[in-house]
Amino acid sequence: MLANFNFRIIFEYLPLFLTGLKYTFIIAIVSLALALIVGIIACACRISGIKVLKYPAIAYIEIIRSTPLLVQIYFFYFGLPTLGITVPEIQTGIFALMLNSGAYIAEIIRAGINSVDAGQIEAGHASGLNYIQRMRFIILPQALGVTIPPLLGQAIVLVKDTALLSLISVMELTRSGQTMTSERFMPSEAFLTVAFFYMVIYFCLKPLADWSQKKLIFREAY
């Protein structure tokens, strides 16, 4: 296979792939930052005792988690213009990724909070700590170690999910491979190069997840 592999064409299209890589990073970082905000808000609403906040948050999380991301992207891409809302492709993709990852992040944070032993929370309450103090000194320090590794895992998933935006003509890594294939009809060279760049991103983020699991996880004092 490598005997027929045309490396010259890959180097010729390298600027295109680097442009796609740049936009993949931009889309992923912006989407993840917005998804963290959405996830924190959705989690806070879901665990609250206020019904007008709790049930809409549950509905949002369950609807997003029960439908494919591609369907959500198409819904916003084709659905918003029918409502008279015209949004550029890249903003539509970021919006879809934000809502999708936000739902999963909300559940990750909720699981981290629920993992804290109820006895410690009751002890903090008995010690006279108010809700904010219990969250700051008891719940969040322990939840942090539990949630950081899966949050970084979700970030890796989000980076790979940006490939779906190629279907709405967003110029990212996968779209770069599609462009090269349509111009030179070399799918092996194009998509193996795309896969290589995604692997580079993955192996850059994975050590960060492993480090966080070792350094940030809560340890009890003996």
MIGUVEX-343624 format. One record per residue: residue number from 1; x negated, y, z of N, C-alpha, C in turn. Coordinates in steps of 0.2 Angstrom, whole numbers, plus 5000, padded with zeros to 4 digits. Example, Ala and Ser with C-alpha at 12.3 -4.5 7.8 and 13.67 -1.06 7.14 Angstrom:
NODE pos n.c1 n.c2 n.c3 ca.c1 ca.c2 ca.c3 c.c1 c.c2 c.c3
NODE   1 4934 4972 5039  4938  4978  5039 4934 4984 5039
NODE   2 4936 4989 5035  4932  4995  5036 4936 5000 5039
//
This chain:
NODE pos n.c1 n.c2 n.c3 ca.c1 ca.c2 ca.c3 c.c1 c.c2 c.c3
NODE   1 4996 4994 5000  5000  5000  5000 4996 5006 5000
NODE   2 4990 5006 5004  4986  5012  5005 4982 5013 4998
NODE   3 4981 5008 4994  4978  5009  4988 4981 5013 4983
NODE   4 4988 5013 4984  4992  5017  4979 4995 5024 4983
NODE   5 4992 5025 4989  4994  5030  4993 4991 5037 4990
NODE   6 4994 5042 4989  4991  5048  4986 4990 5053 4991
NODE   7 4984 5053 4994  4983  5058  4999 4982 5065 4996
NODE   8 4980 5066 4990  4979  5072  4987 4986 5076 4987
NODE   9 4991 5073 4985  4998  5076  4985 5000 5078 4992
NODE  10 4998 5074 4997  5000  5076  5004 4996 5083 5006
NODE  11 4989 5083 5004  4986  5089  5006 4988 5095 5002
NODE  12 4991 5094 4996  4994  5099  4992 5000 5102 4995
NODE  13 5004 5097 4998  5010  5100  5001 5009 5101 5009
NODE  14 5003 5101 5011  5002  5102  5018 5005 5108 5021
NODE  15 5004 5114 5017  5007  5120  5020 5015 5120 5021
NODE  16 5018 5116 5016  5025  5115  5017 5027 5111 5024
NODE  17 5023 5106 5025  5024  5102  5031 5022 5106 5037
NODE  18 5017 5110 5037  5016  5114  5043 5021 5120 5044
NODE  19 5024 5122 5039  5030  5127  5039 5036 5123 5043
NODE  20 5037 5117 5040  5042  5113  5043 5041 5111 5051
NODE  21 5034 5110 5052  5033  5109  5059 5034 5115 5063
NODE  22 5032 5121 5061  5033  5127  5064 5040 5128 5066
NODE  23 5045 5127 5061  5052  5128  5062 5055 5123 5067
NODE  24 5052 5117 5067  5054  5111  5071 5053 5113 5078
NODE  25 5047 5116 5080  5045  5118  5086 5049 5124 5089
NODE  26 5050 5129 5084  5055  5135  5086 5062 5133 5088
NODE  27 5065 5128 5083  5071  5126  5085 5072 5122 5091
NODE  28 5067 5118 5092  5067  5113  5098 5066 5118 5104
NODE  29 5062 5122 5104  5061  5126  5111 5067 5131 5112
NODE  30 5069 5134 5107  5075  5138  5108 5081 5134 5110
NODE  31 5082 5129 5107  5088  5124  5109 5087 5122 5116
NODE  32 5081 5119 5118  5080  5117  5124 5081 5122 5130
NODE  33 5079 5128 5129  5079  5133  5134 5087 5135 5135
NODE  34 5091 5135 5129  5098  5137  5130 5101 5131 5133
NODE  35 5099 5125 5131  5103  5119  5134 5102 5118 5141
NODE  36 5096 5120 5144  5095  5120  5151 5100 5125 5154
NODE  37 5101 5131 5151  5105  5135  5154 5112 5133 5154
NODE  38 5114 5130 5149  5121  5127  5148 5122 5121 5153
NODE  39 5117 5117 5153  5117  5111  5157 5117 5113 5165
NODE  40 5114 5118 5167  5114  5120  5174 5121 5122 5176
NODE  41 5124 5127 5171  5130  5129  5172 5136 5124 5172
NODE  42 5135 5119 5167  5140  5114  5167 5140 5109 5173
NODE  43 5134 5108 5175  5133  5104  5181 5136 5107 5188
NODE  44 5134 5114 5188  5137  5118  5194 5144 5118 5194
NODE  45 5147 5118 5188  5155  5118  5188 5157 5111 5189
NODE  46 5154 5106 5187  5157  5099  5188 5156 5097 5195
NODE  47 5151 5099 5199  5151  5097  5206 5154 5102 5210
NODE  48 5157 5107 5208  5161  5112  5212 5168 5109 5213
NODE  49 5171 5111 5219  5177  5109  5220 5183 5113 5217
NODE  50 5181 5118 5213  5186  5122  5210 5188 5119 5203
NODE  51 5195 5117 5203  5197  5113  5197 5197 5117 5191
NODE  52 5198 5123 5191  5198  5127  5184 5191 5127 5181
NODE  53 5186 5126 5185  5179  5125  5183 5177 5118 5182
NODE  54 5179 5114 5186  5177  5107  5186 5180 5103 5180
NODE  55 5186 5103 5179  5189  5099  5174 5187 5101 5166
NODE  56 5186 5108 5165  5184  5110  5158 5176 5107 5158
NODE  57 5172 5108 5163  5166  5105  5162 5165 5098 5161
NODE  58 5170 5094 5164  5170  5087  5163 5172 5085 5156
NODE  59 5177 5089 5153  5180  5088  5147 5174 5090 5142
NODE  60 5170 5095 5143  5165  5097  5138 5160 5091 5138
NODE  61 5157 5089 5144  5152  5084  5144 5155 5077 5141
NODE  62 5161 5075 5142  5163  5069  5140 5164 5069 5132
NODE  63 5167 5075 5130  5168  5075  5122 5161 5075 5119
NODE  64 5156 5079 5121  5150  5079  5118 5146 5072 5118
NODE  65 5147 5069 5124  5143  5063  5124 5147 5057 5121
NODE  66 5153 5058 5119  5157  5052  5116 5157 5053 5108
NODE  67 5154 5059 5105  5154  5060  5098 5147 5060 5096
NODE  68 5145 5058 5090  5139  5058  5087 5136 5066 5086
NODE  69 5130 5067 5086  5127  5074  5085 5128 5076 5078
NODE  70 5128 5071 5073  5129  5073  5066 5136 5076 5065
NODE  71 5141 5072 5068  5148  5075  5068 5148 5082 5071
NODE  72 5145 5083 5076  5145  5090  5079 5142 5095 5075
NODE  73 5136 5093 5072  5133  5098  5067 5138 5100 5061
NODE  74 5141 5094 5058  5145  5095  5053 5151 5100 5055
NODE  75 5154 5098 5061  5160  5102  5063 5158 5109 5063
NODE  76 5153 5111 5066  5151  5118  5067 5149 5121 5060
NODE  77 5145 5117 5056  5143  5120  5049 5149 5121 5045
NODE  78 5154 5116 5044  5159  5117  5040 5165 5120 5043
NODE  79 5166 5119 5050  5172  5121  5053 5172 5129 5055
NODE  80 5166 5132 5057  5166  5139  5058 5168 5143 5053
NODE  81 5165 5142 5046  5167  5146  5041 5175 5146 5039
NODE  82 5178 5141 5041  5185  5141  5040 5189 5145 5045
NODE  83 5186 5147 5050  5189  5151  5055 5187 5159 5054
NODE  84 5183 5160 5048  5181  5166  5047 5174 5168 5050
NODE  85 5171 5163 5053  5164  5164  5057 5159 5162 5052
NODE  86 5155 5166 5050  5149  5164  5046 5143 5165 5050
NODE  87 5139 5159 5050  5133  5159  5054 5128 5155 5050
NODE  88 5122 5158 5050  5116  5155  5046 5115 5148 5048
NODE  89 5112 5144 5044  5111  5137  5045 5107 5135 5051
NODE  90 5102 5139 5052  5097  5138  5058 5101 5139 5064
NODE  91 5105 5145 5065  5108  5146  5071 5114 5141 5072
NODE  92 5117 5139 5067  5122  5133  5068 5118 5127 5071
NODE  93 5113 5125 5068  5109  5120  5071 5107 5120 5078
NODE  94 5104 5126 5080  5102  5128  5087 5108 5127 5091
NODE  95 5114 5130 5089  5120  5130  5093 5122 5123 5094
NODE  96 5122 5118 5089  5124  5111  5090 5120 5108 5094
NODE  97 5113 5109 5094  5108  5105  5098 5109 5108 5105
NODE  98 5110 5114 5106  5111  5117  5113 5117 5113 5116
NODE  99 5123 5113 5113  5128  5110  5116 5127 5103 5117
NODE 100 5124 5099 5113  5123  5092  5113 5119 5090 5119
NODE 101 5113 5094 5119  5108  5092  5124 5110 5095 5131
NODE 102 5114 5101 5131  5117  5103  5137 5121 5098 5141
NODE 103 5125 5095 5138  5129  5090  5141 5125 5084 5144
NODE 104 5120 5082 5141  5116  5077  5144 5111 5079 5150
NODE 105 5109 5086 5149  5105  5089  5154 5110 5090 5161
NODE 106 5116 5092 5160  5120  5092  5165 5121 5086 5169
NODE 107 5122 5080 5166  5122  5074  5169 5115 5072 5172
NODE 108 5110 5074 5169  5103  5072  5172 5103 5076 5179
NODE 109 5104 5082 5179  5104  5086  5185 5109 5084 5190
NODE 110 5115 5082 5188  5120  5080  5193 5117 5073 5196
NODE 111 5114 5069 5192  5112  5062  5195 5106 5064 5200
NODE 112 5102 5069 5198  5096  5070  5203 5099 5073 5210
NODE 113 5104 5077 5209  5107  5080  5215 5110 5075 5219
NODE 114 5114 5070 5216  5118  5065  5219 5113 5059 5222
NODE 115 5107 5059 5220  5102  5054  5222 5099 5056 5229
NODE 116 5100 5062 5232  5098  5064  5238 5102 5061 5244
NODE 117 5099 5058 5248  5102  5054  5254 5107 5059 5257
NODE 118 5113 5057 5258  5118  5061  5262 5117 5062 5269
NODE 119 5113 5058 5272  5111  5059  5279 5106 5065 5280
NODE 120 5102 5066 5275  5098  5072  5275 5102 5078 5274
NODE 121 5107 5078 5270  5111  5084  5269 5115 5086 5276
NODE 122 5118 5080 5279  5121  5081  5285 5117 5084 5290
NODE 123 5110 5081 5291  5106  5084  5296 5104 5091 5295
NODE 124 5104 5093 5288  5103  5100  5287 5109 5104 5289
NODE 125 5115 5102 5288  5121  5105  5290 5121 5106 5298
NODE 126 5119 5100 5301  5119  5100  5309 5114 5105 5311
NODE 127 5108 5106 5307  5103  5111  5310 5105 5118 5309
NODE 128 5111 5119 5306  5113  5126  5305 5111 5129 5298
NODE 129 5109 5125 5293  5107  5128  5287 5114 5129 5283
NODE 130 5114 5134 5279  5120  5135  5275 5119 5132 5268
NODE 131 5124 5132 5264  5124  5129  5257 5117 5130 5253
NODE 132 5116 5137 5253  5110  5139  5249 5104 5136 5252
NODE 133 5103 5137 5258  5097  5134  5262 5096 5127 5261
NODE 134 5102 5123 5261  5102  5116  5260 5099 5114 5253
NODE 135 5102 5118 5248  5100  5117  5241 5093 5118 5240
NODE 136 5090 5124 5244  5083  5126  5243 5078 5121 5246
NODE 137 5080 5120 5252  5075  5116  5256 5076 5108 5256
NODE 138 5081 5106 5255  5083  5099  5255 5084 5096 5249
NODE 139 5089 5098 5245  5092  5095  5239 5087 5096 5233
NODE 140 5086 5102 5231  5082  5103  5225 5075 5101 5225
NODE 141 5071 5101 5231  5064  5098  5231 5064 5091 5229
NODE 142 5069 5087 5231  5069  5080  5230 5072 5079 5223
NODE 143 5078 5083 5221  5081  5082  5215 5076 5083 5209
NODE 144 5071 5088 5210  5066  5090  5205 5062 5084 5203
NODE 145 5060 5080 5208  5055  5075  5206 5059 5069 5202
NODE 146 5066 5069 5203  5070  5064  5200 5072 5066 5193
NODE 147 5073 5073 5192  5076  5075  5186 5070 5077 5180
NODE 148 5064 5079 5183  5059  5082  5178 5058 5076 5173
NODE 149 5056 5070 5174  5054  5065  5169 5060 5064 5164
NODE 150 5066 5063 5166  5072  5062  5161 5073 5069 5157
NODE 151 5072 5074 5160  5073  5081  5156 5067 5081 5151
NODE 152 5061 5079 5152  5056  5079  5147 5058 5074 5142
NODE 153 5061 5068 5144  5063  5063  5139 5068 5066 5135
NODE 154 5073 5070 5138  5078  5073  5133 5075 5078 5129
NODE 155 5070 5081 5131  5066  5086  5126 5063 5082 5120
NODE 156 5060 5076 5121  5058  5072  5116 5063 5070 5111
NODE 157 5069 5068 5114  5075  5066  5110 5077 5072 5106
NODE 158 5077 5078 5109  5080  5084  5105 5075 5086 5099
NODE 159 5068 5085 5100  5064  5086  5095 5065 5082 5089
NODE 160 5067 5075 5090  5068  5071  5085 5075 5072 5082
NODE 161 5080 5075 5086  5086  5076  5083 5086 5082 5079
NODE 162 5081 5086 5079  5081  5092  5074 5080 5089 5067
NODE 163 5079 5083 5066  5078  5080  5059 5085 5080 5056
NODE 164 5091 5080 5060  5097  5080  5057 5099 5086 5054
NODE 165 5096 5092 5056  5097  5098  5053 5095 5099 5046
NODE 166 5091 5094 5043  5089  5094  5036 5095 5093 5032
NODE 167 5101 5090 5035  5107  5089  5031 5111 5095 5030
NODE 168 5109 5100 5033  5113  5107  5032 5107 5112 5030
NODE 169 5102 5109 5026  5097  5113  5023 5093 5118 5027
NODE 170 5092 5116 5034  5087  5119  5038 5080 5117 5036
NODE 171 5076 5121 5035  5069  5119  5033 5065 5118 5039
NODE 172 5065 5111 5041  5061  5108  5046 5057 5102 5044
NODE 173 5054 5098 5048  5049  5093  5046 5053 5088 5040
NODE 174 5058 5086 5042  5062  5081  5038 5064 5084 5031
NODE 175 5066 5090 5031  5068  5094  5025 5062 5095 5021
NODE 176 5056 5096 5024  5050  5096  5020 5048 5090 5016
NODE 177 5049 5084 5020  5048  5078  5016 5053 5077 5011
NODE 178 5060 5079 5012  5065  5079  5006 5063 5083 5000
NODE 179 5060 5089 5002  5058  5094  4996 5052 5090 4992
NODE 180 5047 5088 4996  5042  5084  4992 5044 5078 4988
NODE 181 5049 5075 4991  5052  5069  4987 5056 5071 4981
NODE 182 5060 5076 4982  5063  5079  4976 5059 5081 4970
NODE 183 5053 5084 4972  5049  5087  4967 5044 5082 4964
NODE 184 5041 5078 4968  5036  5073  4966 5039 5066 4966
NODE 185 5044 5064 4969  5047  5057  4969 5042 5053 4972
NODE 186 5039 5055 4978  5034  5051  4982 5037 5050 4989
NODE 187 5042 5046 4990  5045  5045  4997 5041 5042 5002
NODE 188 5036 5038 5000  5032  5035  5005 5027 5040 5008
NODE 189 5024 5044 5003  5019  5049  5006 5023 5054 5010
NODE 190 5029 5056 5007  5032  5062  5011 5035 5060 5018
NODE 191 5038 5054 5018  5041  5052  5025 5036 5049 5030
NODE 192 5031 5046 5027  5026  5044  5032 5022 5050 5035
NODE 193 5021 5055 5031  5018  5061  5033 5023 5064 5039
NODE 194 5029 5064 5037  5034  5067  5042 5034 5063 5048
NODE 195 5034 5056 5048  5034  5052  5054 5027 5053 5058
NODE 196 5022 5054 5054  5015  5056  5058 5016 5062 5062
NODE 197 5019 5067 5059  5020  5074  5063 5024 5073 5069
NODE 198 5030 5069 5068  5034  5067  5074 5030 5063 5079
NODE 199 5026 5059 5077  5022  5055  5082 5017 5059 5086
NODE 200 5014 5064 5082  5010  5069  5086 5013 5073 5091
NODE 201 5019 5075 5089  5023  5079  5094 5025 5074 5100
NODE 202 5027 5068 5099  5029  5063  5104 5023 5062 5109
NODE 203 5017 5061 5106  5011  5059  5110 5008 5065 5114
NODE 204 5011 5071 5112  5009  5077  5115 5013 5078 5121
NODE 205 5020 5076 5121  5025  5077  5126 5025 5072 5131
NODE 206 5023 5066 5129  5023  5060  5133 5019 5060 5139
NODE 207 5012 5062 5138  5008  5063  5144 5011 5068 5149
NODE 208 5014 5073 5147  5017  5078  5151 5022 5075 5155
NODE 209 5026 5071 5152  5031  5067  5156 5028 5062 5161
NODE 210 5023 5059 5159  5020  5054  5164 5016 5058 5170
NODE 211 5013 5064 5168  5010  5068  5173 5015 5070 5178
NODE 212 5021 5073 5176  5026  5075  5180 5029 5070 5185
NODE 213 5029 5064 5182  5032  5058  5186 5027 5057 5192
NODE 214 5021 5058 5191  5016  5056  5196 5015 5062 5201
NODE 215 5016 5068 5199  5014  5074  5203 5020 5077 5206
NODE 216 5026 5077 5202  5032  5081  5205 5037 5077 5209
NODE 217 5036 5070 5208  5041  5066  5212 5040 5067 5219
NODE 218 5046 5067 5222  5046  5068  5230 5043 5062 5233
NODE 219 5039 5063 5238  5036  5058  5242 5038 5059 5250
NODE 220 5040 5054 5253  5042  5054  5260 5035 5054 5264
NODE 221 5035 5058 5269  5030  5058  5274 5030 5052 5278
NODE 222 5024 5048 5279  5024  5042  5283 5021 5044 5290
//
